[in-house]
């Protein structure tokens, strides 16, 4: 124990793991981009008009009336059984995936599942294979466990297979983290063929395959595709979330694995973290799901996001110079833009802020690259008119810079 004799000399000794973990770049820049006169394509928020507020209000009352004090009491770590049964039935129906309630853990958003996976699978220095670019919240969550990241290029149809095989040669690799549908940040979706190829490669190794799928239900083009490993790989971990389809504020996500050992350790880690997920939210969302036309609700979000995505793609085609590349999402919330080689999205960000339009520069989505030439656009939070105006402003800067 160190005695504090002189307060002026006193400083905290923080852990290396927290000192090495980046604070959320997006949350930091949102403070600047949130000003009312800025057109922001920076956040990754679902559109609030998609929240079923009235139905949730009824469910709050119904859940209290039906469940009495239980809804305010401590509860089990695994989560509310009826909710887990609902999720199990849905995966059976939609994917033919034989999931039982005991294969499901309700988490405080899927973000918590990422942190728990890091805690349970990674020793300091262990390998985590990541998509490049990849979800920055996953980079942040895993960094707390001090891993070695192996980046595999995310191509238009999924992970680069040669790079994946090479990364898997490292004996310290514990898992591969993927977002196969409408990925954050790129909006890209793995093709059916790529999913099959990845499955064939991964099944030869004793590693876990994480499929993080918060956006999968929000498909506005093309056909739903089967998961890569869920339902057939022994070490498959599938993550889902109600954040993008019902509400993120209730912080409800879930982890599905049929691997009993993985589940047992994750449950222990969750006990240490928060004992259990907010049980009030779990009862409320269950009542909502059981008593409303959920699919109709999701279809409304899909229609809204299709319109917004089209508005942004049309505006990009009209206002961006032809040497700027961009993805065309089949669902989800994001478009990924690539500037000419050697240019800096961060510099562009500062110029764009002068014109009162914002996006997220690509840097925080890479584990080891900085000053990259890529950036993320979110289209779910502006009307088609505002989207057009924002893209027009960006297009003007791009023409000045890159033509
Ligand atoms: N995974 C991905 C790929 C995400 O984009 C997000 C949210 N931005 C999350 C997980 C976390 O979502 P939540 O904790 O709200 O379920």
Boltz pocket constraint, residues with backbone or C-beta under 6 A from the ligand:
constraints:
  - pocket:
      binder: B
      contacts: [[A, 44], [A, 108], [A, 109], [A, 110], [A, 111], [A, 112], [A, 135], [A, 137], [A, 179], [A, 184], [A, 212], [A, 214], [A, 240], [A, 241], [A, 242], [A, 243], [A, 248], [A, 251], [A, 252], [A, 253]]
      max_distance: 6.0
